């Protein structure tokens, strides 16, 4: 399975609103497998299709220590949310930065699994935070959007500088 390229902030493609998945088929399942491989390799705990330049409503997540509890959510929809938690969030599309973000502590989400079966799931804690974070990606939103303009600008400038330095090293 090929490792997919993860788009990085401020790439404008990260702002694309994902469209619903029309059909769960073998091509989609292959993309799901590639997304898991990419996420685990990065390493991360969640990945939205938008982050790998596929603009369909699909995300994968696995917050387990042993990477043995994979979740696939196709066309996810939050039905309920309650409670508040503040966690230090990072993002594979914003590498090296972690900032506090406020999210719901509990969510109930409806989605299709990798076989196209509609399910509902009640989740708390880190998995709830991860799903909300990845669902934001599907709506063209990044965790840096929860930060002040000054912090967002500082992060963008630092990432752009790092990319320029990497490009200079290659040249």
N, C-alpha and C positions, 0 to 999 in steps of 0.2 A: 504494500500500500504506500502511495506517495505521501510525503509530508507536505502539507499545504502551506502557502505563504500567508502569514498573518499581517494584515494591514496595520499600520501604526499611525496614531494621532500625529499630525492633523489631517491625514489623508481624507479628502472629501467623500470618498466612497463609504467611509464609516458613518456618514450622515444619511445614507440611503435608507428609506423606510422599506422593510422587507414585505413581500407579498405572501399571501397564504399559499401553502403547499396544496396543489390540486390533487396529486396522486402519490401515494406511497408505493414505490416500486423498487426494483433492484438497483437502478441508478442512484436513487435517494439513499438506499441502504449502504451503497458503496461510499457515498459522500459522508454518511454518518461514521462509517469505519475510519475513513481518512481524517475526519475531524477528531475522533477519539485519539488516534495515533498522534496527530499534531498537538492536541491539548496535553497529552501525557508527556510528550517529548519536550514541550516548551520550558518547564513544566507548569501546568495550570490546573485549576479545578473546574473550569467552565469555559465554553467556547460557543459563540453564536455564529451562525452561517455568514452573517454580514461581515464578521471579522476576517473571513477567508474569501471575501468577494463573491459570495453566493447570496443573493438577496431574497431568500425565502425564509419563512418563519419556522426556523429550526434551531434548536440548541442542544448541546450535550453538556453533562455535568457529572462529576464524581468527586465528592468531598472526602471520601474515605482515605485513611492513611495508607492502606494497602492497595488502593486503586482497584477495588473489587466490588464497587457499588455503582456501576454506570447508569445514568439516566438519560433517556432520549425524549425530548419534548418537541413535538411537531404541532404547529399552530397553537401554542400555549395561550391560555387566557386565564387571568387571575379572577376568581369568582368572589373571594373574600380575602381580607387582610386585616390584621389587628396587631396591637402591641407595637412597641418601638424598640429598636436596637441600633446602637452606633458601633460600627466596626471599622477597622482599618482595611480599606479596600485597595487592591491593586488590580491591574488589568494587563493582559497579554498585548493589548494594543497601545498601552502606555507603559512600556517597560521601565522598571526601576523606581516607580513612584507609588507611594502608598499614602492615602489620606483618609480621614474619618468621614464616613457617609452615614446618614440616618436612613434606615429602611424599616419596613414592617417586620416584626419578629416572627409572625406566623402568616402563612398564606395557604389558600386552597386554590389549586390550579387544575384546569381542565385542559387536556391535550390528547394527541394521538401518539401511540408508541411506534416503534420501528416497523410494526406489522400493520399499522393503520387502525388499531383498536383504540376506541375512545376510552380514556380513563380520567379519574380525578384523584388528586393526591393532596393530603394535608402535610405540610412541611413546616418545620420550625428551625430556628438557629441558622447555622452556616449554609445549609442547603437552601433555605428560604431566601437568604441574602444573595446567594449565587444565582438562583433562578431569576430574581428581580433584576440583578445586574445584567444578566444575559438578555433578558426580555427588553431592557432599555436599549441594548444594541440593535435589536430587531426594529426598534422605533427610531433609530438614528441618533440615539443619545448615549453619551459616555459618562463615566463616573466623574470626570473632570467638570462636567456641566453642573454638578452640585457644589462646586468650589467657587471661591471668589474669582472675579475676572483677573485680578493680579496673580493669583496662584496658577490659574489656567494659562495665562500668558507666559509665566516663568517656566512652566512645564513644557509648553510648546517650543519656546526658544531653546531650552536645553536639549530637547530631542532633535530639533533641527540642526543645532550645532554638532551634536554627536553624529548625525547622519553625514554632515559635511566632512567631518574629520575622517569617518570611515571611507567616504568616497575618495578623499585625498590619499589615504593609505593604499587604496586599490589602484589608483592612477599612477 
